[in-house]
């Protein structure tokens, strides 16, 4: 899964359920969770389950995720988004909150149950099959400002199977818009660089020797035309 330092200086780590959905709900497993740690690896005393879990499981900060493959913090506001790769039905973007339960394996997508936190954004598998890297574009981290100001506050994510980068604009995040296709297949990570450009990592073909009609993985830098960056998106 993903690793990010939060605005509180703690390290947040996303984990998958390792093919056993029940572990996502259990406080005796670190699978299917968001974990929160001090930079030196210790467990913060104010973690939400520090009094109900034991040992390393006190690192659990949120649960009920199938595969928290990507996550990011909006630098200006601290808003925390978690991309959860779904099973057979839905891909999700969830708002990270301490102690939250996102419902896996009982539900995918939205649920009427008050036990679970519904995603701020989700899409069914008729629109893709795996949500991957995520990054906020912010006035704080986009100091070079290669994209126009209207992009500030938007959240970019990758759709692995359709080779797309998409965006949503919180708080109106129900519908996504397509930003770009990736010429190399399999986008897996997104970051905003110190130059304000958007960078994405595409996995490409996994064959180590390549060959006809195969694409190697690469990192691509994206800036707006005329910004002094890398040219047209």
Secondary structure, DSSP 8 states (H G I E B T S, - for coil): --EEE-TTS-EEEE-B-TT-GGGGT-TT--TTEEEEE-TTS---TTSTTTTTS-GGGGGEEEE--SBEEEEEE-TTT--EEEEE--SSSEEEEEE--TT-B--TTT-SS--S-TTS---SEEEETTS-S-EEEEEEE-TTT-TT--S-GGGTTEEEEEETTTTEEEEEETTEEEEEEEEEE-SSS-EEEEEE-TTS-EEEEE-----TT--TT----EEEEE--TTTTSSS--
